[in-house]
Amino acid sequence: MQLFRRYICMRAVQEMTQYTALTTGWAMEHRTRVKFCGITRLEDALAAASLGVDALGFVFYQSSPRYISPVRASAIIKQLPPFISMVGLFVDMDRDSLAATLVETRIDMVQFHGNESAAECEQAAAGAYIKALRMAPGIDIAAEIARYGQARAILLDNYDEKMMGGTGSAFDWKRLPPNLSKPIILAGGLDASNIGEAIKTTRPYAVDVSSGIESQYGVKDLAKMREFMNEVAKIGH
């Protein structure tokens, strides 16, 4: 546990430095960042890196068809080039298991995608976390962002009563209010055919895609990945 605490403190300092630099640039000149989520294979991760993706997501939620074990994720991460953020997705995982996963994988950022409270997120990830919000009817986005005040960013995903994410369907982007106080990561039903419109409509800090670049669950499609990145690049700032 002492080793875990030292690791978390180290990551918190590193991520705060990176976040300050990124959000300063975001306020001045915004390039839309891209995260490919649901990575399960080394070849897909390397292909994503070659295309210039900013972050890769690894799903540590065993009910997900894109689940990957910490051991397998660690083996992939160790073979990737630098300057790509590694993000771990968790859904209501107990603290000890989450801690063990962080130590095993050495991921850069935790993404909480369940019903975790703000206090649970902050204690488990020492502030180095993204909080996912599902766009349920009537949700007060500004109030939820205030509740998770220590989150580095807020990910907005489509709401589904049975699924915690990865639905492959989008929510109404016009529901996103302007001038929110946190960087927003847009997710849910994105692919090359709609990503341009999505960025123009919402102006997010980043976009998160999984099913829109797959040939099947957990297996990425190189052509779809390339087309997605090309469409994002067309938007520019």
The 8 nearest C-alpha neighbors of each residue, nearest first, counted from 0:
[[1, 3, 2, 4, 98, 5, 95, 99],
 [2, 0, 4, 3, 5, 6, 7, 8],
 [3, 1, 5, 0, 4, 6, 102, 7],
 [2, 4, 0, 6, 1, 5, 7, 102],
 [5, 3, 1, 7, 6, 2, 8, 0],
 [6, 4, 8, 2, 3, 7, 9, 1],
 [5, 7, 3, 9, 4, 8, 2, 10],
 [6, 8, 10, 4, 9, 5, 11, 3],
 [9, 7, 11, 5, 10, 6, 4, 12],
 [8, 10, 6, 12, 7, 11, 5, 13],
 [9, 11, 13, 7, 12, 8, 14, 6],
 [12, 10, 8, 14, 9, 13, 127, 15],
 [13, 11, 15, 9, 10, 14, 16, 8],
 [14, 12, 10, 16, 11, 15, 17, 9],
 [13, 15, 17, 11, 16, 12, 18, 10],
 [14, 16, 18, 12, 17, 13, 11, 19],
 [17, 15, 13, 19, 14, 18, 12, 20],
 [16, 18, 14, 20, 15, 19, 21, 13],
 [19, 17, 21, 15, 20, 16, 14, 22],
 [20, 18, 16, 22, 21, 17, 15, 23],
 [19, 21, 17, 23, 18, 22, 24, 16],
 [22, 20, 18, 24, 23, 19, 25, 17],
 [21, 23, 25, 24, 19, 20, 18, 26],
 [22, 24, 20, 26, 25, 21, 19, 27],
 [23, 25, 27, 21, 22, 26, 28, 20],
 [26, 24, 29, 22, 23, 28, 27, 21],
 [25, 27, 23, 24, 28, 22, 29, 21],
 [28, 26, 24, 25, 29, 23, 22, 30],
 [29, 27, 25, 24, 26, 30, 236, 23],
 [28, 30, 25, 236, 31, 27, 26, 24],
 [31, 29, 236, 32, 235, 28, 25, 204],
 [30, 32, 205, 204, 29, 33, 203, 236],
 [31, 33, 205, 53, 30, 206, 204, 34],
 [34, 32, 206, 53, 205, 52, 207, 54],
 [33, 35, 54, 207, 55, 53, 36, 206],
 [36, 34, 55, 208, 209, 207, 56, 54],
 [37, 35, 56, 209, 55, 38, 208, 34],
 [36, 38, 65, 57, 56, 217, 58, 209],
 [37, 39, 57, 36, 40, 56, 217, 44],
 [38, 40, 217, 67, 37, 65, 41, 218],
 [41, 39, 43, 42, 38, 44, 218, 75],
 [40, 42, 44, 75, 43, 45, 39, 78],
 [41, 43, 45, 44, 40, 46, 47, 75],
 [44, 42, 46, 41, 40, 45, 219, 47],
 [43, 45, 41, 47, 46, 42, 48, 40],
 [46, 44, 48, 42, 47, 43, 41, 49],
 [45, 47, 43, 49, 48, 44, 42, 50],
 [48, 46, 44, 50, 45, 49, 52, 43],
 [47, 49, 45, 51, 50, 46, 52, 44],
 [48, 50, 46, 47, 51, 45, 52, 44],
 [51, 49, 47, 48, 52, 46, 225, 228],
 [52, 50, 48, 49, 53, 47, 228, 33],
 [51, 53, 48, 33, 47, 54, 50, 34],
 [54, 52, 83, 33, 34, 32, 84, 51],
 [55, 53, 34, 84, 83, 85, 52, 35],
 [54, 56, 35, 85, 34, 36, 86, 84],
 [55, 57, 36, 86, 37, 87, 35, 38],
 [56, 58, 87, 37, 38, 88, 86, 36],
 [59, 57, 88, 66, 60, 37, 67, 87],
 [58, 60, 89, 66, 88, 67, 61, 57],
 [61, 59, 58, 62, 63, 89, 66, 90],
 [60, 62, 63, 66, 59, 67, 64, 58],
 [63, 61, 60, 64, 66, 65, 59, 90],
 [62, 64, 65, 66, 61, 60, 58, 59],
 [65, 63, 66, 216, 62, 217, 61, 37],
 [66, 64, 217, 63, 37, 216, 58, 67],
 [67, 65, 58, 63, 61, 59, 64, 60],
 [68, 66, 59, 39, 58, 72, 65, 71],
 [67, 69, 71, 70, 72, 59, 66, 58],
 [70, 68, 72, 71, 100, 73, 104, 103],
 [69, 71, 73, 68, 72, 74, 103, 104],
 [72, 70, 74, 68, 73, 69, 75, 67],
 [73, 71, 69, 75, 74, 70, 76, 68],
 [72, 74, 104, 76, 70, 71, 75, 69],
 [73, 75, 71, 72, 77, 76, 70, 78],
 [76, 74, 72, 41, 73, 77, 78, 71],
 [77, 75, 73, 78, 79, 74, 72, 104],
 [76, 78, 74, 75, 79, 73, 80, 72],
 [79, 77, 76, 75, 80, 74, 41, 45],
 [78, 80, 76, 77, 45, 81, 75, 44],
 [79, 81, 78, 82, 83, 48, 45, 77],
 [82, 80, 83, 79, 84, 48, 78, 76],
 [83, 81, 84, 80, 53, 54, 79, 48],
 [82, 84, 54, 53, 81, 85, 55, 80],
 [85, 83, 54, 107, 86, 53, 55, 82],
 [86, 84, 106, 107, 55, 54, 56, 83],
 [85, 87, 56, 108, 109, 106, 107, 55],
 [88, 86, 57, 109, 56, 110, 58, 108],
 [87, 89, 110, 58, 59, 57, 111, 109],
 [90, 88, 111, 59, 60, 112, 110, 92],
 [89, 91, 113, 112, 92, 60, 111, 88],
 [92, 90, 113, 115, 114, 89, 93, 112],
 [93, 91, 90, 97, 89, 94, 96, 60],
 [94, 92, 96, 95, 97, 91, 98, 90],
 [93, 95, 97, 96, 98, 123, 92, 99],
 [96, 94, 98, 97, 93, 99, 92, 100],
 [97, 95, 99, 98, 94, 93, 100, 92],
 [96, 98, 94, 100, 95, 99, 92, 93],
 [99, 97, 95, 101, 100, 96, 94, 102],
 [98, 100, 96, 102, 97, 101, 103, 95],
 [101, 99, 103, 97, 98, 102, 69, 104],
 [102, 100, 98, 105, 104, 99, 103, 106],
 [101, 103, 99, 100, 105, 104, 98, 3],
 [104, 102, 100, 101, 105, 99, 69, 73],
 [103, 105, 73, 106, 101, 102, 100, 69],
 [106, 104, 101, 102, 103, 107, 73, 100],
 [105, 107, 85, 104, 108, 86, 101, 87],
 [108, 106, 85, 86, 84, 105, 10, 109],
 [107, 109, 86, 128, 127, 106, 87, 85],
 [108, 110, 128, 87, 86, 129, 88, 111],
 [111, 109, 129, 88, 128, 130, 87, 89],
 [112, 110, 130, 89, 113, 131, 90, 88],
 [111, 113, 131, 90, 89, 110, 130, 88],
 [114, 112, 90, 91, 115, 111, 163, 89],
 [113, 115, 91, 116, 112, 90, 111, 132],
 [116, 114, 113, 119, 91, 120, 117, 111],
 [117, 115, 119, 118, 120, 114, 147, 121],
 [116, 118, 120, 147, 119, 121, 115, 146],
 [117, 119, 121, 116, 120, 122, 115, 123],
 [120, 118, 116, 122, 117, 121, 115, 123],
 [121, 119, 117, 123, 118, 122, 124, 116],
 [120, 122, 126, 125, 118, 124, 119, 123],
 [123, 121, 119, 125, 120, 124, 118, 126],
 [122, 124, 120, 121, 125, 119, 94, 98],
 [123, 125, 126, 127, 121, 122, 120, 128],
 [126, 124, 121, 122, 127, 123, 7, 11],
 [125, 127, 121, 124, 128, 149, 150, 11],
 [128, 126, 124, 125, 11, 108, 109, 14],
 [127, 129, 109, 150, 108, 126, 110, 151],
 [128, 130, 110, 152, 150, 151, 153, 109],
 [131, 129, 111, 153, 110, 154, 150, 132],
 [130, 132, 154, 112, 153, 155, 111, 129],
 [133, 131, 155, 154, 156, 134, 130, 153],
 [132, 134, 158, 156, 157, 135, 155, 131],
 [133, 135, 158, 157, 156, 132, 138, 136],
 [134, 136, 158, 138, 133, 137, 157, 159],
 [137, 135, 138, 134, 158, 139, 133, 174],
 [136, 138, 135, 139, 134, 140, 174, 133],
 [137, 139, 135, 136, 140, 134, 143, 133],
 [140, 138, 142, 141, 143, 137, 144, 134],
 [139, 141, 143, 142, 138, 144, 175, 176],
 [142, 140, 144, 143, 139, 145, 179, 180],
 [141, 143, 145, 139, 144, 140, 146, 138],
 [144, 142, 146, 140, 145, 141, 139, 147],
 [143, 145, 141, 147, 146, 142, 140, 148],
 [144, 146, 148, 142, 143, 147, 141, 180],
 [145, 147, 143, 144, 148, 142, 117, 149],
 [148, 146, 117, 144, 145, 149, 150, 143],
 [147, 149, 145, 146, 150, 144, 117, 151],
 [150, 148, 147, 126, 151, 121, 117, 128],
 [151, 149, 152, 129, 128, 148, 147, 130],
 [150, 152, 129, 128, 149, 127, 153, 181],
 [153, 151, 182, 129, 150, 181, 183, 154],
 [154, 152, 183, 130, 129, 131, 184, 182],
 [153, 155, 131, 184, 183, 185, 132, 130],
 [156, 154, 132, 185, 186, 131, 133, 184],
 [157, 155, 186, 133, 187, 134, 132, 158],
 [156, 158, 170, 187, 134, 133, 169, 159],
 [159, 157, 133, 134, 135, 156, 160, 170],
 [158, 160, 162, 161, 157, 163, 166, 164],
 [159, 161, 162, 158, 163, 135, 133, 164],
 [160, 162, 159, 163, 158, 164, 166, 165],
 [163, 161, 159, 164, 160, 166, 165, 158],
 [162, 164, 113, 112, 161, 159, 165, 158],
 [165, 163, 166, 162, 156, 157, 112, 159],
 [164, 166, 167, 210, 209, 187, 163, 162],
 [167, 165, 168, 164, 187, 162, 188, 157],
 [166, 168, 188, 165, 210, 187, 169, 211],
 [169, 167, 188, 166, 187, 157, 170, 189],
 [170, 168, 188, 187, 157, 171, 189, 167],
 [169, 171, 157, 172, 168, 187, 134, 156],
 [170, 172, 173, 174, 169, 175, 157, 134],
 [173, 171, 174, 175, 170, 201, 200, 197],
 [172, 174, 175, 171, 200, 201, 176, 170],
 [175, 173, 172, 171, 176, 170, 134, 201],
 [174, 176, 173, 172, 177, 201, 140, 171],
 [177, 175, 174, 178, 179, 173, 140, 141],
 [178, 176, 179, 175, 201, 202, 180, 174],
 [179, 177, 180, 176, 181, 175, 141, 182],
 [178, 180, 181, 177, 141, 176, 182, 183],
 [179, 181, 178, 182, 144, 141, 145, 183],
 [182, 180, 152, 179, 183, 153, 144, 151],
 [181, 183, 152, 204, 153, 184, 180, 203],
 [184, 182, 153, 203, 204, 154, 152, 181],
 [185, 183, 154, 205, 206, 204, 203, 153],
 [184, 186, 206, 155, 154, 207, 203, 183],
 [187, 185, 156, 207, 155, 206, 208, 184],
 [186, 188, 169, 156, 157, 168, 189, 167],
 [189, 187, 168, 167, 169, 190, 211, 186],
 [190, 188, 187, 211, 194, 208, 193, 186],
 [191, 189, 211, 192, 193, 194, 227, 188],
 [190, 192, 227, 194, 193, 226, 230, 189],
 [193, 191, 190, 194, 195, 189, 227, 230],
 [194, 192, 196, 195, 191, 190, 197, 189],
 [193, 195, 197, 196, 191, 190, 189, 198],
 [196, 194, 198, 197, 193, 199, 230, 231],
 [195, 197, 199, 193, 194, 198, 200, 192],
 [198, 196, 194, 200, 195, 199, 201, 193],
 [199, 197, 202, 195, 201, 200, 196, 194],
 [198, 200, 196, 197, 202, 201, 195, 234],
 [201, 199, 197, 198, 196, 202, 172, 173],
 [200, 202, 198, 203, 199, 197, 172, 175],
 [203, 201, 198, 199, 200, 204, 197, 31],
 [204, 202, 183, 205, 201, 184, 185, 198],
 [203, 205, 183, 182, 31, 184, 32, 202],
 [206, 204, 32, 184, 31, 203, 33, 185],
 [205, 207, 185, 33, 184, 186, 34, 32],
 [206, 208, 34, 186, 35, 185, 33, 184],
 [209, 207, 35, 189, 36, 211, 186, 34],
 [208, 210, 36, 211, 212, 37, 35, 213],
 [209, 211, 213, 212, 167, 208, 165, 216],
 [210, 212, 190, 209, 189, 213, 208, 188],
 [211, 213, 223, 224, 210, 220, 219, 209],
 [214, 212, 219, 220, 210, 215, 218, 211],
 [213, 215, 220, 219, 218, 212, 216, 210],
 [216, 214, 213, 218, 217, 219, 210, 220],
 [217, 215, 218, 65, 64, 213, 214, 210],
 [216, 218, 65, 39, 37, 38, 215, 219],
 [219, 217, 215, 213, 216, 214, 220, 39],
 [220, 218, 213, 212, 214, 43, 221, 217],
 [219, 221, 213, 223, 214, 222, 212, 224],
 [222, 220, 224, 223, 225, 219, 46, 43],
 [221, 223, 225, 224, 220, 226, 212, 227],
 [224, 222, 212, 226, 220, 225, 221, 227],
 [225, 223, 221, 227, 212, 222, 226, 220],
 [224, 226, 222, 228, 227, 223, 221, 229],
 [225, 227, 229, 223, 228, 224, 191, 222],
 [226, 228, 191, 224, 230, 229, 225, 223],
 [229, 227, 231, 225, 230, 226, 232, 224],
 [230, 228, 226, 232, 227, 231, 225, 233],
 [229, 231, 233, 227, 232, 228, 191, 226],
 [232, 230, 228, 233, 229, 234, 195, 227],
 [231, 233, 229, 230, 234, 235, 228, 31],
 [234, 232, 230, 231, 235, 229, 195, 228],
 [233, 235, 232, 231, 236, 195, 230, 198],
 [236, 234, 232, 233, 30, 231, 31, 29],
 [235, 30, 29, 234, 28, 31, 232, 202]]
